[in-house]
């Protein structure tokens, strides 16, 4: 019987595994992807994270590497099961059965840290979009943009941060946002102008075609309705991700899991944290998720060991 099963091994799930080791909890971590780190590894490994304590900035892949090193330093670390997806959670009298694509496990508590879960990129929405070569939806290797003319589509932190990163190696970088105001950090938006990135605000993408290795975008000024064309070598689309629906039998709101003060779901002893949860005042960033999981693991230790004197600091 496991004390805890953590479902999802992004940064929050991995930190949950580290804390579980510190609390001497027995369990496993289940991850559907073939690697740890969630979106930070699979979609944004080169992205700079600028809001973590102790770092001016750190690449997403390097942050996951540091967490992995911390995880590996624990002699009693929870085993991580990669390429294994959870199919169902079944409540028994005082424990749960977790059914996966490979096995069935018993556990006293469950922690859901699946973030966006399984996801797919949000496309531009053009009919011939999938026929175009050199159009990308993630950035795992910035070197492919070296000495290229690159257009980035999007207005959030990922689009802006990747534009700044690509601009270090590209011949030219243009970012096109469909609104006037960016949803990214103001300091990062200012930095784009300072570093010579061409910023096109309030433009829609009306068409895309390709001749040899060049991509041609037809764009429309949303104010004047005037159309024009831009030519580039690569297009990076950063319109966000579309999460797939999970089968967890817990109460949800707009596909997000509702939790109480202890981040418990509608099922007893099933907890959730990170970007998968919703509650009043929720902030979606890594720091918030790490704080949430710290409270949860302490709470789970209290459930498993009700008479234990749990240390405040390790």
C-alpha positions as CSV (number, residue, x, y, z in Angstrom):
1,X,0.0,0.0,0.0
2,X,1.4,3.4,-1.0
3,X,1.2,6.4,1.2
4,X,0.9,8.7,-1.8
5,X,0.7,8.5,-5.6
6,X,1.6,11.7,-7.4
7,X,0.1,12.0,-10.9
8,X,2.1,14.3,-13.1
9,X,5.8,15.0,-13.1
10,X,6.2,18.6,-14.1
11,X,8.1,21.0,-11.8
12,X,5.4,20.9,-9.1
13,X,5.0,17.1,-9.2
14,X,8.8,16.6,-9.1
15,X,9.1,18.9,-6.1
16,X,6.2,17.0,-4.5
17,X,8.3,13.9,-4.9
18,X,11.3,15.6,-3.3
19,X,9.2,16.7,-0.3
20,X,7.6,13.3,0.0
21,X,11.1,11.8,0.4
22,X,11.9,14.4,3.1
23,X,8.7,13.4,4.9
24,X,9.6,9.6,4.5
25,X,6.4,8.9,2.6
26,X,6.2,5.8,0.5
27,X,4.8,6.1,-3.0
28,X,5.3,6.5,-6.7
29,X,5.0,9.2,-9.4
30,X,3.1,8.5,-12.6
31,X,3.9,10.6,-15.7
32,X,2.2,10.0,-19.1
33,X,5.1,11.6,-21.1
34,X,8.5,10.0,-21.8
35,X,10.3,12.6,-19.7
36,X,10.0,14.6,-16.6
37,X,9.4,18.4,-16.5
38,X,6.0,18.7,-18.2
39,X,5.7,21.7,-20.6
40,X,9.0,23.2,-19.4
41,X,10.8,20.2,-20.9
42,X,8.5,19.3,-23.8
43,X,7.6,22.8,-25.1
44,X,9.7,25.5,-23.6
45,X,13.1,24.1,-22.6
46,X,15.0,27.1,-23.9
47,X,12.7,29.7,-22.3
48,X,14.1,31.9,-19.5
49,X,12.2,31.8,-16.2
50,X,12.6,35.2,-14.6
51,X,10.4,35.0,-11.5
52,X,12.1,32.3,-9.4
53,X,13.7,33.3,-6.1
54,X,17.5,33.2,-6.2
55,X,17.8,33.4,-10.0
56,X,18.1,36.5,-12.2
57,X,16.9,34.1,-14.9
58,X,17.2,30.4,-15.6
59,X,16.4,28.3,-18.6
60,X,13.4,26.0,-18.1
61,X,15.4,22.9,-18.9
62,X,18.1,24.0,-16.4
63,X,15.6,24.5,-13.6
64,X,14.2,21.0,-14.2
65,X,17.7,19.7,-14.2
66,X,18.3,21.2,-10.8
67,X,15.1,19.8,-9.4
68,X,16.1,16.4,-10.9
69,X,19.5,16.6,-9.2
70,X,17.8,17.4,-5.9
71,X,15.4,14.5,-6.4
72,X,18.2,12.0,-7.2
73,X,20.1,13.0,-4.0
74,X,17.4,11.3,-1.9
75,X,18.1,7.7,-1.0
76,X,14.3,7.1,-0.4
77,X,13.1,8.8,-3.6
78,X,9.8,7.9,-5.0
79,X,10.1,5.9,-8.3
80,X,8.9,7.8,-11.4
81,X,6.9,5.8,-13.9
82,X,7.2,7.4,-17.3
83,X,5.0,6.6,-20.4
84,X,2.2,5.5,-18.1
85,X,-1.2,7.2,-18.1
86,X,-3.9,7.1,-15.4
87,X,-7.2,5.7,-16.7
88,X,-9.3,5.8,-13.5
89,X,-9.3,6.5,-9.8
90,X,-11.6,4.2,-7.8
91,X,-12.4,4.8,-4.2
92,X,-12.5,1.9,-1.8
93,X,-13.3,2.0,1.9
94,X,-10.3,3.9,3.2
95,X,-7.9,3.8,0.2
96,X,-7.9,4.3,-3.6
97,X,-7.2,2.1,-6.6
98,X,-5.3,4.0,-9.4
99,X,-5.7,2.2,-12.7
100,X,-3.2,3.0,-15.4
101,X,-2.3,1.8,-18.9
102,X,0.2,-0.6,-17.3
103,X,-1.0,-1.6,-13.8
104,X,-3.3,-1.0,-10.8
105,X,-1.9,0.6,-7.6
106,X,-3.3,1.0,-4.1
107,X,-2.7,4.2,-2.2
108,X,-4.0,6.1,0.9
109,X,-3.7,9.5,-0.7
110,X,-3.4,11.0,-4.2
111,X,-1.8,14.2,-5.4
112,X,-2.8,15.6,-8.9
113,X,-0.2,17.8,-10.4
114,X,-0.9,17.4,-14.1
115,X,-0.8,21.1,-15.0
116,X,-2.3,21.4,-18.5
117,X,-2.4,17.6,-18.7
118,X,-2.1,16.1,-22.1
119,X,-2.2,19.0,-24.5
120,X,-2.0,20.0,-28.2
121,X,-0.9,23.4,-29.6
122,X,-3.5,26.0,-30.6
123,X,-3.2,26.5,-34.3
124,X,-3.5,29.6,-36.4
125,X,-6.7,28.2,-37.9
126,X,-5.8,28.4,-41.6
127,X,-7.0,25.8,-44.0
128,X,-3.6,24.9,-45.4
129,X,-1.6,25.5,-42.2
130,X,-0.5,21.9,-41.8
131,X,1.0,21.8,-45.3
132,X,3.5,24.5,-44.5
133,X,7.1,23.4,-43.7
134,X,9.1,25.3,-41.1
135,X,6.1,26.4,-39.0
136,X,6.6,25.4,-35.4
137,X,4.5,25.4,-32.2
138,X,7.3,24.9,-29.6
139,X,10.9,25.7,-29.3
140,X,13.2,22.9,-28.1
141,X,16.3,24.1,-29.9
142,X,16.8,27.8,-30.6
143,X,19.7,27.1,-33.0
144,X,17.3,26.2,-35.8
145,X,16.6,29.9,-36.1
146,X,20.2,30.9,-36.5
147,X,20.6,33.5,-39.3
148,X,16.9,33.1,-40.2
149,X,14.1,35.6,-40.7
150,X,11.6,34.5,-38.0
151,X,8.1,35.6,-37.3
152,X,6.6,34.8,-33.9
153,X,2.8,34.8,-33.5
154,X,1.3,35.5,-30.0
155,X,1.1,38.0,-27.2
156,X,1.7,36.1,-24.0
157,X,4.9,35.5,-21.9
158,X,5.9,32.5,-24.0
159,X,5.7,34.4,-27.3
160,X,7.6,37.4,-25.9
161,X,10.3,35.4,-24.1
162,X,10.9,33.2,-27.1
163,X,11.1,36.3,-29.4
164,X,13.8,37.7,-27.1
165,X,15.7,34.4,-27.1
166,X,15.4,33.8,-30.9
167,X,16.5,37.4,-31.6
168,X,19.9,36.5,-30.2
169,X,20.6,34.2,-33.1
170,X,18.2,35.1,-35.8
171,X,18.9,37.4,-38.7
172,X,15.6,39.2,-37.9
173,X,12.7,38.7,-35.5
174,X,9.1,39.9,-35.9
175,X,6.3,39.4,-33.4
176,X,2.7,39.7,-34.5
177,X,0.0,40.1,-31.8
178,X,-3.7,40.2,-32.6
179,X,-4.4,42.8,-29.9
180,X,-2.9,46.1,-28.9
181,X,-1.9,45.1,-25.4
182,X,0.5,42.2,-24.7
183,X,-0.3,39.8,-21.8
184,X,3.4,39.4,-21.1
185,X,5.6,41.1,-18.5
186,X,5.8,44.8,-19.3
187,X,9.6,44.7,-18.8
188,X,9.9,42.0,-21.4
189,X,7.8,43.9,-23.9
190,X,9.9,47.0,-23.4
191,X,13.0,44.8,-23.9
192,X,11.8,43.7,-27.3
193,X,11.7,47.3,-28.5
194,X,15.2,47.9,-27.0
195,X,16.6,44.9,-28.8
196,X,15.3,45.8,-32.2
197,X,12.5,43.2,-32.6
198,X,9.8,44.3,-35.0
199,X,6.5,44.5,-33.1
200,X,3.2,44.4,-35.0
201,X,0.2,45.0,-32.8
202,X,-3.5,44.5,-33.6
203,X,-2.9,42.4,-36.7
204,X,-4.7,39.2,-37.8
205,X,-3.3,36.4,-39.9
206,X,-5.4,36.0,-43.0
207,X,-3.4,33.6,-45.1
208,X,-0.2,31.6,-45.4
209,X,1.6,30.0,-48.3
210,X,5.1,28.8,-49.2
211,X,7.3,29.1,-52.2
212,X,10.4,26.9,-52.0
213,X,11.8,27.5,-48.4
214,X,10.2,30.9,-47.9
215,X,6.9,31.4,-46.0
216,X,4.6,34.2,-46.9
217,X,2.1,35.5,-44.4
218,X,-0.9,37.7,-45.3
219,X,-1.7,39.9,-42.4
220,X,-4.5,42.4,-41.8
221,X,-4.4,45.6,-39.8
222,X,-7.5,45.2,-37.5
223,X,-8.0,49.0,-37.4
224,X,-7.6,50.0,-41.1
225,X,-8.5,46.6,-42.5
226,X,-5.6,47.0,-44.9
227,X,-3.8,43.7,-45.9
228,X,-0.1,43.3,-46.5
229,X,2.4,40.4,-46.8
230,X,5.5,39.4,-44.9
231,X,8.1,36.9,-46.0
232,X,10.2,34.8,-43.6
233,X,12.1,31.5,-43.2
234,X,10.3,30.3,-40.0
235,X,7.1,30.9,-38.2
236,X,6.7,30.1,-34.5
237,X,3.1,30.0,-33.3
238,X,2.6,30.7,-29.6
239,X,-1.2,30.8,-29.2
240,X,-1.1,28.5,-26.1
241,X,-2.1,24.9,-25.6
242,X,-5.5,23.1,-25.7
243,X,-5.7,20.7,-22.8
244,X,-7.4,17.3,-23.2
245,X,-10.0,16.3,-20.7
246,X,-9.0,14.0,-18.0
247,X,-11.1,11.3,-16.4
248,X,-10.4,12.2,-12.7
249,X,-13.7,11.9,-10.8
250,X,-13.4,15.2,-9.0
251,X,-15.5,18.4,-9.0
252,X,-14.4,20.8,-11.7
253,X,-15.1,24.3,-12.9
254,X,-14.2,25.2,-16.5
255,X,-12.1,22.1,-16.7
256,X,-10.1,23.1,-13.6
257,X,-10.2,21.1,-10.4
258,X,-11.9,22.9,-7.4
259,X,-10.0,22.6,-4.1
260,X,-10.6,23.7,-0.5
261,X,-8.2,25.5,1.9
262,X,-5.9,22.4,2.1
263,X,-6.1,21.9,-1.7
264,X,-8.2,18.9,-1.2
265,X,-10.5,18.0,-4.0
266,X,-14.1,16.8,-3.7
267,X,-12.7,13.4,-2.9
268,X,-11.3,12.8,0.6
269,X,-7.5,12.5,0.7
270,X,-7.2,13.4,-3.0
271,X,-5.3,16.7,-3.4
272,X,-4.5,18.8,-6.4
273,X,-2.3,21.8,-7.0
274,X,-0.5,23.8,-9.7
275,X,-2.1,25.0,-12.9
276,X,-4.8,22.3,-12.8
277,X,-6.6,23.8,-9.9
278,X,-8.9,26.8,-9.4
279,X,-9.8,28.8,-6.2
280,X,-10.4,32.4,-5.3
281,X,-7.1,34.4,-5.8
282,X,-5.3,31.6,-7.7
283,X,-2.2,32.7,-9.4
284,X,-0.8,30.5,-12.2
285,X,3.0,30.4,-11.9
286,X,5.6,28.0,-10.7
287,X,6.2,29.6,-7.4
288,X,2.6,29.3,-6.4
289,X,2.5,25.7,-7.3
290,X,5.7,25.0,-5.3
291,X,4.1,26.6,-2.3
292,X,0.9,24.7,-2.7
293,X,2.6,21.4,-2.9
294,X,4.6,22.1,0.3
295,X,1.4,22.5,2.3
296,X,-0.1,19.5,0.7
297,X,2.7,17.1,1.5
298,X,2.8,18.3,5.1
299,X,-1.0,17.7,5.3
300,X,-0.6,14.2,3.8
301,X,2.1,13.3,6.3
302,X,-0.3,14.3,9.0
303,X,-3.0,12.0,7.6
304,X,-0.6,9.1,7.2
305,X,1.1,9.7,10.6
306,X,-1.4,11.5,12.9
307,X,0.8,11.3,16.0
308,X,4.1,12.3,14.3
309,X,5.9,15.4,15.3
310,X,6.4,17.0,11.9
311,X,9.3,19.4,11.7
312,X,8.8,22.9,10.3
313,X,12.2,23.0,8.7
314,X,14.3,20.1,7.3
